[in-house]
Amino acid sequence: MHPHVHPSADMGVRSYHFVAVPLDSAACNINPSLHMAEIRFNELGKPAEAHRMSTTQQYNPLALQLLARDRLNDEEMGILNDLASVTPKQMAIGDNLVLEGDSPTASCLMLSGYSARYHVLSDGKRNISAIHVPGDFVDLHSLLLQPMDHGVIALSAASVVMIPHTRLRGLTETHPHLSRMLWLSTLVDAAMHRRWLVASGRLSPVGRVAHLLCELFVRLRTVHQVDGNRFWLPMTQAQLSDAMGLSTVHINRTLQEMRKRGLIVWSGADVEILDWEALASAAEFDAGYLNLQTRAR
């Protein structure tokens, strides 16, 4: 079974939520809020190329993220589809989506590809403090926090849409539930930052990389961007070094150790998780902080 968008009637107002629909004989239902060690890969969802919310709806990664956490009614779904249907900007690897010191008048929504939040130190060294995936507002907080104290750079070719702050402010005044859902997305960002701090401060190098891979896998699965136990991750070892706070030499040795332990295979930009239980154990990973429970917000 796979989480899929399906309408249901409630007090005369149709709302959308995740239900399980059969995909193939090997599939079965998954609850993303469970401890992830309970998942078996032959139970995971549809291939990444099947990017759709339903047979009639456009692929909207922002809506998929929010639907994993609460129901949305027709009007809210229409608003989200309008936001995602703005003509996208095509970003190349290395393009800046956000520049440190800027005061944006629009927030950037990722539709495809990867980007990274980063800081550059006085000696030129770079630290990556977050990885963004489709459905992420990389700088929703810029609506209230300016100027920007960090930059966001494209790690791959990416499609993004810029949502004017005037429109976002209007939503906060006219659609309180949708406003709470967008607020929730910034709270989840903060939760991920806290987990990254714990991982970098207390986990072993293998544990740090394992935690990043576990987190990305769960987030990508939410927006239908995994294929079984594989996902696309176009990060170089230098970028991984910037994110993990380890030297490139140490990153190389860590990845070799993970391969020897049968945890992963990472070839080019293709990551395959071989042993989820062992990888999650090394990371001390529990997906609860991602708040993937569908409930009233």
Salt bridges, closest charged atoms under 4 A:
ASP70 OD2 - HIS177 NE2 2.58
ASP74 OD2 - ARG14 NE 3.20
GLU75 OE2 - HIS175 NE2 2.92
GLU76 OE2 - HIS177 ND1 2.73
ASP136 OD2 - HIS132 ND1 3.27
ASP136 OD2 - ARG219 NH2 2.72
ASP149 OD1 - HIS150 ND1 2.62
GLU215 OE2 - ARG219 NH1 3.26
ASP242 OD2 - ARG126 NE 3.10
GLU257 OE2 - ARG261 NH1 3.19
ASP270 OD2 - ARG230 NE 3.95
GLU272 OE1 - ARG230 NH2 3.24
GLU277 OE2 - ARG40 NH1 2.67
ASP286 OD2 - HIS35 ND1 3.28
